Structure formats: C-alpha cells, structure tokens
Amino acid sequence: MKRLLLMAVIMVTSLSLYAQETFFPTKVGTVLKYQTTDKKGKITGSFKYTITAVNVNGDDLDITYLVENDGPKDELIYKEEITIHQRDGVISFDMGAFLNKSAFAQNGEIPSEVTITGNSMKVPADPQPGMTLPDANILMTMSMGFANMKMSADVTNRKIEAIEDVTVKGGTFTCYRFTSDVKAVAMGITVNTKSIEWYTKGIGTVKTESYDKNGKLVSAIELIEVSR
C-alpha cells in the first residue's frame, strides 16, 4: 500500500518575471532533487525534476518538466513529462503527483492505456497566511483485461497557515506552510492522511510530511539539491 500512495510533490521554483515572483522556474536546465522517506526516516526513493521547456506569453507561463522517479536502490521506476501552468496569478498542475504512478509503469514508462480524470491543483502565485484554497481530485484507471485498476485521491480543507523557516538537506528557507486533508483509495483500500507542505519562492516545494489520523508521521519528502 505504501508504494501505491505518494505524497504530493509540487516541483516548482521561481525567478523574477516582470517584477512579480512566481513559484515556477523559468530557466531551462534547472534540476530539483527530492528524497522520500518512511515513518522511521528510511530512504524509500527519490525524484528528479528537470526543466526542459519554458513558454512565456505576457504574464502566462507554461513550464515542462522531465520527471524521473527512482527506487531505494536508485533504480528507475518511471519517467514522464508534465507541464505546469500559470494563468491570472494562479498556478495549476497535474493532480497525478498525489498518486504513485509506478503502480501503472511498464518498462519505465506510463502506458497510454492509463486514463486520468479530475481537476487541477491550484496554488496562488502570491500566497498569504489565512487563505483557503479550492479542493482537488484525481482518478487514474488502467484496463487490465477483464478488470480495471483504479487509484484516486481527494484533497480537501486546503489552507495557507503561516510563514516560517524550514531546514532540509538542500538548505534553510523561509517558507509558506500549506495544510490539507488527503483521502486516497487504491485497490479498494482507503487511507486518510493530513498533509503539511512548505513552499518557498525561488524554490517551490521544500518539504512535505504526511500524518495518519492519530497524528503519527507516515512519510516525508524533502529537497536535497537544486542546480540551475
């Protein structure tokens, strides 16, 4: 079950654009590396996001990443491209980050037979403590002969709670603290968690923690390296 559920990793960084900062990176070649750990702090895998294309049209941005997911022994599990958008001061991105796509991977790729429905996760380009954010959801389905394999995630009660300093392997950053409730369903099993995410302008996601209903840490993701 642990391999079927993945904490949200919003891999976004920011540079100044028309005097307005955004969480998106705007430099092709920027690389963000993240490490995932379990409740005991044991390394369970890693993600690398490489900026491959940037399209700027006025204040609108489209940023394309190559996403590479490695297992605990640095073996490639899957890779794919995703695009993040900024429109009218709002960032939106694929909710697939909330599900472990490795469950669908074949030969390191996500097969075309996988269908994805739902809405995009939205984050304000200029966040402020006290804001409440829209809910988001996703359903991924893959036909497997006589049956369909399904995974889903609903993210609700999203809030921006505070601004605080956070230290990870990648450095110390002044961050916005986001919280949300996540309901994930995979193979008929439902898991409810509370997610805490720390974002900083100029980097994006710095750290994510997932807690069970008893307030115990389930898993974590943290930034370990940024190269531009």
N, C-alpha and C positions, 0 to 999 in steps of 0.2 A: 504493500500500500504506500510505503514511503516513497517508492520510485514512481508512483502514479500521480503524486501530488507535488506541485512545485510552488514555492513562494514567489510572489511577484517580484520580478526584477525589471525595473524600468530603466533601461540602459540609456540615459540621456545626460549630456553635458552641455555647457553653454559658453558662448563667446558673445561679445558686444555686437549688436546689429542695429544700425540706425539709432544708437544711443539707448536701445532697450535690450536688456538681458533676456535670454531665453534658456531653458534647460537643455535645448538641443545643441549638440556640437555642430559647428559649421566648417570644420576642416577635414577634408578627405584624408584618410590615413590615421585618424585618431583611433586609438585602441584602448578599450576598457576591459580590465580583467577582474573577475569576481570569483570568490571561493565559497562553496556551500558546505555547511557543517550540520551534524545532527545535534540532539539534545545534550550529548556529552562533549561536544566540541570536536568530534572526529570528522575529518575531511571526507565528504561524500562525492565531491565532484567540483567542476569549475565551468565558467562561461567566459567566452571572449567575444566581444562585440567590436567589429572593425567598420569604420565609416567608409563606405565605398562610393557614395554619390551624394551630392548636395544640390538641390534645386531651389533657387531663391527667386520669388516673383513679388516684388514690393515687400510687404511685411509677412507674406506667406512663405512657409518653409516646408520642404519635403526632404527628409533625411533617410537614406537607405543604409542599412547595416548588414554585414555578414555575421550571422550568429553561429558560434561553434560551441557545442556542449560536450565536455569531456567527463569521463567517469573517474572514480577514485584512483585508478592506475594510469591516468592521462590518456586513456583510450577514447577515440572519437565515438560518440554515441549518435549524434546527428548534426547536420548543419543546414541552414536555410537563410534566405534573405527576408528582412522585414523592412517596412517603411513607416516612419513616424511623421505626423503632420502637425503643423501649427497654422491655425486659422483664427483671425479675430481675437488674438490673445489667449487662445485655448489650445493646449497640446492634446492630441489624441493618438492612441496607439493600440496595437493588437492585444486583445484580452488573452490571446494564446499564451502569454507569459505566465498565466496563473495555472496552467496545466503542463504536466511533464510530457512533452511530445515524444519522448524516447519510447513511450509505450506503443507508438504508431510507426516508429522508424524502421526502415528496411534498407540495409546496406548503407547506413549513414545518411539517408535522405527521408524526408516526409513524403509518402506516396501521394500521387494526385487523387487517389480514391478517397482521401480524407476530406470530409466536408465540414466547414466551420460556419456557425451562425451565432448571432448575438450582436451586441453593440460594442462600441469602443470605450476604453477607459479614458476619461478626460481629466486633465490637470491644468489649473490656471498658470499662465506664464508669469504672472505676478501674484504669488500666493501670499495670504495674510492669515495669521492665527485667528481662529474663530470662524473661518469659512467652513461651510458644509458643501460637499461635492456630490454629483449625481451617482446613482448606483450603476453597476455594470454587470454584464453576464456573458457567458460563452457556452456553447455546446459543440463538441467535436465528435464526429461519427465516422466510423470506417466499416464498410461492408466486409464481412468475413464469412463468405459462403451463405449458410442458412441463418446467420445471426449478425447483428450489428454490435460493434464495440463502441461504447459511449463513455465520454467523460464530460463533466460540466462544472462550472464554478459561478457562483453568485457573490458579488462583492457589494456590501451594503453598509450603511451607517458610517460613511466616509467623512472624516473631519481633518482639518489642519489645527493642531493643538498648541504648538509652541515653537519657539526658536531656541536652539541650544547647541552647544559644542559636542561633537562626537569624534572619538579617536578610533581608527581602524588601521589595518596594516598599510593602507595606502596613504595615511596621513591624518591630520586633525582638521576638521572642517566645522564651520558654523552652518547648522542645518535647520530646515523646517521639519517638524515631526508630524507625520500623517498617520492616522489610525483608521482601521476598517474591520468589519466582520466578514469572514470568508466561509462560505458553505461550498464544499467540493464533493462531488459524487463520482466515483469510479468503480466499475464492476459491481454496481449495486450497493457499495459501501459509502456511507455519508460521514464526512469529517467536518466539524465546525471549529474554526480557529479565529483568533484575533491577530491581526497583522499590524505591526508598527514599522513604519518606513521613515528613513531620514534622507532628505534631499538637500543638496546644496547647489546654488547657482555656480556655474563654471565646471561642475562635475556631473550633477544629476543624482542618481541614487548612490548613497554611500553605504547604507546598511539596512537590512530588513530582518525582522525577527517574527516568528510565528509562535503563538501560545495556545495551549489547549483550554478547555472550559474550566480547568482548575487553576489556570494561571501559570502552568509549567511550560518552560521553553520546549518547543518541538524541533525547530530547525532555525538556521540563520544563514544569511548571505551577506558578505561584506566585500567592499572594494579593496583589492590588494595592489593594483598598479594602474597607472594612467600614462600613456605615451602619446605624444602629438607630433 
